[in-house]
Amino acid sequence: MKVYGLKTCDSCRKAVKALTDAGVDHDYVDVRGAGVPADVMATAYETFGAALVNKSSATWRGFSDAEKASDPLALLQANPTLMKRPLIVRGGDMTLGWKADAQAAWLG
């Protein structure tokens, strides 16, 4: 299992703590440094669509109107901190965020 997020993100910290406490083996990937592999980002965009873009982020607010209107997948690949977090991937399964549905999927 891979958890893609930012180490400064509260939701990411909560997810990692819950997974660790539950004994779920996972690797944490800080997207600011390592990014998200292009194939994972493409699959996540196919799965979640526009919900993958965190429009309340400082990164999004810093974009011009032209940039905001450009291809979302290209923006996400160039700016992985724009992604809503955490993105959790295991095999062909993935969840976005750390709400009840993601918690149920990974913690049972």
C-alpha atoms as an extended CHARMM CRD file, in Angstrom:
* protein
*
       108  EXT
         1         1  MET       CA              0.0000000000        0.0000000000        0.0000000000  PROA      1               0.0000000000
         2         2  LYS       CA              1.2140000000        3.4880000000       -0.8410000000  PROA      2               0.0000000000
         3         3  VAL       CA             -0.0610000000        6.6480000000        0.8140000000  PROA      3               0.0000000000
         4         4  TYR       CA              0.5880000000        9.7600000000       -1.2830000000  PROA      4               0.0000000000
         5         5  GLY       CA              0.3650000000       13.0210000000        0.6150000000  PROA      5               0.0000000000
         6         6  LEU       CA              2.1770000000       15.8800000000        2.2800000000  PROA      6               0.0000000000
         7         7  LYS       CA              3.8250000000       15.5220000000        5.6570000000  PROA      7               0.0000000000
         8         8  THR       CA              2.2720000000       18.8610000000        6.6830000000  PROA      8               0.0000000000
         9         9  CYS       CA             -1.2780000000       17.7380000000        5.7800000000  PROA      9               0.0000000000
        10        10  ASP       CA             -3.5180000000       16.9720000000        8.7800000000  PROA      10              0.0000000000
        11        11  SER       CA             -5.6140000000       14.4310000000        6.8580000000  PROA      11              0.0000000000
        12        12  CYS       CA             -2.4690000000       12.6350000000        5.7290000000  PROA      12              0.0000000000
        13        13  ARG       CA             -1.1030000000       12.5110000000        9.2730000000  PROA      13              0.0000000000
        14        14  LYS       CA             -4.4270000000       11.1420000000       10.5670000000  PROA      14              0.0000000000
        15        15  ALA       CA             -4.4830000000        8.4740000000        7.8490000000  PROA      15              0.0000000000
        16        16  VAL       CA             -0.8940000000        7.3810000000        8.5010000000  PROA      16              0.0000000000
        17        17  LYS       CA             -1.4800000000        7.2390000000       12.2530000000  PROA      17              0.0000000000
        18        18  ALA       CA             -4.6860000000        5.1980000000       11.8590000000  PROA      18              0.0000000000
        19        19  LEU       CA             -3.0560000000        2.7860000000        9.4100000000  PROA      19              0.0000000000
        20        20  THR       CA             -0.0160000000        2.3820000000       11.6590000000  PROA      20              0.0000000000
        21        21  ASP       CA             -2.1700000000        1.8820000000       14.7730000000  PROA      21              0.0000000000
        22        22  ALA       CA             -4.2040000000       -0.7580000000       12.9100000000  PROA      22              0.0000000000
        23        23  GLY       CA             -1.0230000000       -2.5720000000       11.8390000000  PROA      23              0.0000000000
        24        24  VAL       CA             -1.6120000000       -1.9180000000        8.1320000000  PROA      24              0.0000000000
        25        25  ASP       CA              1.6890000000       -2.0830000000        6.2580000000  PROA      25              0.0000000000
        26        26  HSD       CA              2.1440000000        1.0260000000        4.0900000000  PROA      26              0.0000000000
        27        27  ASP       CA              4.7480000000        3.2260000000        2.4550000000  PROA      27              0.0000000000
        28        28  TYR       CA              4.3290000000        6.9760000000        2.7600000000  PROA      28              0.0000000000
        29        29  VAL       CA              5.2710000000        9.0930000000       -0.2560000000  PROA      29              0.0000000000
        30        30  ASP       CA              5.6120000000       12.8450000000        0.2380000000  PROA      30              0.0000000000
        31        31  VAL       CA              4.4370000000       14.2420000000       -3.0940000000  PROA      31              0.0000000000
        32        32  ARG       CA              6.3660000000       17.4710000000       -2.6160000000  PROA      32              0.0000000000
        33        33  GLY       CA              9.6370000000       15.5900000000       -2.9740000000  PROA      33              0.0000000000
        34        34  ALA       CA              8.8780000000       12.3590000000       -4.7790000000  PROA      34              0.0000000000
        35        35  GLY       CA              5.7820000000       13.3180000000       -6.7700000000  PROA      35              0.0000000000
        36        36  VAL       CA              3.2320000000       10.7850000000       -7.9430000000  PROA      36              0.0000000000
        37        37  PRO       CA              4.1070000000        8.3580000000      -10.7490000000  PROA      37              0.0000000000
        38        38  ALA       CA              2.4120000000        9.3920000000      -14.0040000000  PROA      38              0.0000000000
        39        39  ASP       CA              0.5110000000        6.1020000000      -14.3090000000  PROA      39              0.0000000000
        40        40  VAL       CA             -0.8430000000        6.3830000000      -10.7550000000  PROA      40              0.0000000000
        41        41  MET       CA             -1.8730000000       10.0130000000      -11.3110000000  PROA      41              0.0000000000
        42        42  ALA       CA             -3.5810000000        9.1180000000      -14.5990000000  PROA      42              0.0000000000
        43        43  THR       CA             -5.5040000000        6.2490000000      -12.9720000000  PROA      43              0.0000000000
        44        44  ALA       CA             -6.4770000000        8.4740000000      -10.0420000000  PROA      44              0.0000000000
        45        45  TYR       CA             -7.7430000000       11.1370000000      -12.4390000000  PROA      45              0.0000000000
        46        46  GLU       CA             -9.7470000000        8.5270000000      -14.3620000000  PROA      46              0.0000000000
        47        47  THR       CA            -11.2090000000        7.3060000000      -11.0660000000  PROA      47              0.0000000000
        48        48  PHE       CA            -11.9120000000       10.5870000000       -9.2800000000  PROA      48              0.0000000000
        49        49  GLY       CA            -12.0520000000       13.1430000000      -12.1010000000  PROA      49              0.0000000000
        50        50  ALA       CA            -12.1950000000       16.7920000000      -11.0300000000  PROA      50              0.0000000000
        51        51  ALA       CA            -12.4360000000       15.7660000000       -7.3500000000  PROA      51              0.0000000000
        52        52  LEU       CA             -8.7100000000       14.9650000000       -7.5160000000  PROA      52              0.0000000000
        53        53  VAL       CA             -7.9440000000       18.6860000000       -7.8430000000  PROA      53              0.0000000000
        54        54  ASN       CA             -7.8430000000       20.5000000000       -4.4960000000  PROA      54              0.0000000000
        55        55  LYS       CA             -9.3770000000       23.8350000000       -5.4760000000  PROA      55              0.0000000000
        56        56  SER       CA             -9.0360000000       25.2000000000       -1.9590000000  PROA      56              0.0000000000
        57        57  SER       CA             -5.2440000000       24.8400000000       -1.9940000000  PROA      57              0.0000000000
        58        58  ALA       CA             -2.7780000000       27.6990000000       -2.0860000000  PROA      58              0.0000000000
        59        59  THR       CA             -1.3510000000       26.1480000000       -5.2460000000  PROA      59              0.0000000000
        60        60  TRP       CA             -4.7210000000       26.4250000000       -7.0380000000  PROA      60              0.0000000000
        61        61  ARG       CA             -5.3150000000       29.9970000000       -5.8290000000  PROA      61              0.0000000000
        62        62  GLY       CA             -1.9280000000       30.9740000000       -7.2420000000  PROA      62              0.0000000000
        63        63  PHE       CA             -2.8260000000       29.9160000000      -10.7770000000  PROA      63              0.0000000000
        64        64  SER       CA             -4.0030000000       32.3370000000      -13.4260000000  PROA      64              0.0000000000
        65        65  ASP       CA             -7.4340000000       31.8520000000      -15.0010000000  PROA      65              0.0000000000
        66        66  ALA       CA             -5.7340000000       30.4400000000      -18.0950000000  PROA      66              0.0000000000
        67        67  GLU       CA             -3.8510000000       27.8780000000      -16.0080000000  PROA      67              0.0000000000
        68        68  LYS       CA             -7.0400000000       26.9220000000      -14.1620000000  PROA      68              0.0000000000
        69        69  ALA       CA             -8.7430000000       26.3270000000      -17.5130000000  PROA      69              0.0000000000
        70        70  SER       CA             -5.9310000000       24.0950000000      -18.8100000000  PROA      70              0.0000000000
        71        71  ASP       CA             -5.7950000000       20.2880000000      -18.7130000000  PROA      71              0.0000000000
        72        72  PRO       CA             -6.2810000000       19.2180000000      -15.0630000000  PROA      72              0.0000000000
        73        73  LEU       CA             -4.1780000000       16.0790000000      -15.4350000000  PROA      73              0.0000000000
        74        74  ALA       CA             -1.2400000000       18.0900000000      -16.7990000000  PROA      74              0.0000000000
        75        75  LEU       CA             -1.5910000000       20.5490000000      -13.8980000000  PROA      75              0.0000000000
        76        76  LEU       CA             -1.6240000000       17.6980000000      -11.3910000000  PROA      76              0.0000000000
        77        77  GLN       CA              1.4140000000       16.0350000000      -12.9220000000  PROA      77              0.0000000000
        78        78  ALA       CA              3.3480000000       19.3140000000      -12.9140000000  PROA      78              0.0000000000
        79        79  ASN       CA              2.1090000000       20.3150000000       -9.4380000000  PROA      79              0.0000000000
        80        80  PRO       CA              1.4790000000       17.2150000000       -7.3010000000  PROA      80              0.0000000000
        81        81  THR       CA              0.7260000000       19.4010000000       -4.2500000000  PROA      81              0.0000000000
        82        82  LEU       CA             -2.4600000000       20.4080000000       -6.1040000000  PROA      82              0.0000000000
        83        83  MET       CA             -3.8350000000       16.9030000000       -5.5140000000  PROA      83              0.0000000000
        84        84  LYS       CA             -6.4610000000       16.3410000000       -2.8440000000  PROA      84              0.0000000000
        85        85  ARG       CA             -4.9160000000       14.1290000000       -0.1800000000  PROA      85              0.0000000000
        86        86  PRO       CA             -4.2280000000       11.5130000000        0.8620000000  PROA      86              0.0000000000
        87        87  LEU       CA             -4.3480000000        9.2970000000       -2.1910000000  PROA      87              0.0000000000
        88        88  ILE       CA             -4.0970000000        5.7130000000       -0.9660000000  PROA      88              0.0000000000
        89        89  VAL       CA             -3.3230000000        2.9420000000       -3.4390000000  PROA      89              0.0000000000
        90        90  ARG       CA             -3.1000000000       -0.8240000000       -3.0170000000  PROA      90              0.0000000000
        91        91  GLY       CA             -3.1610000000       -2.9910000000       -6.1150000000  PROA      91              0.0000000000
        92        92  GLY       CA             -6.0740000000       -1.8340000000       -8.2470000000  PROA      92              0.0000000000
        93        93  ASP       CA             -7.8680000000       -0.1290000000       -5.3280000000  PROA      93              0.0000000000
        94        94  MET       CA             -7.5600000000        3.5300000000       -4.4360000000  PROA      94              0.0000000000
        95        95  THR       CA             -9.2540000000        6.0710000000       -2.2240000000  PROA      95              0.0000000000
        96        96  LEU       CA             -9.0140000000        9.8370000000       -1.9930000000  PROA      96              0.0000000000
        97        97  GLY       CA             -9.1510000000       11.7430000000        1.2700000000  PROA      97              0.0000000000
        98        98  TRP       CA             -9.5740000000       10.3240000000        4.7650000000  PROA      98              0.0000000000
        99        99  LYS       CA            -13.3230000000       10.3270000000        5.3050000000  PROA      99              0.0000000000
       100       100  ALA       CA            -15.4710000000        7.4230000000        6.5030000000  PROA      100             0.0000000000
       101       101  ASP       CA            -15.4390000000        5.6290000000        3.1240000000  PROA      101             0.0000000000
       102       102  ALA       CA            -11.6370000000        5.5580000000        2.9460000000  PROA      102             0.0000000000
       103       103  GLN       CA            -11.3510000000        4.5500000000        6.5800000000  PROA      103             0.0000000000
       104       104  ALA       CA            -13.8110000000        1.6800000000        6.0320000000  PROA      104             0.0000000000
       105       105  ALA       CA            -11.9720000000        0.5570000000        2.9020000000  PROA      105             0.0000000000
       106       106  TRP       CA             -8.5650000000        0.3250000000        4.5780000000  PROA      106             0.0000000000
       107       107  LEU       CA             -9.3710000000       -0.3210000000        8.2330000000  PROA      107             0.0000000000
       108       108  GLY       CA            -12.3750000000       -2.6060000000        7.8210000000  PROA      108             0.0000000000
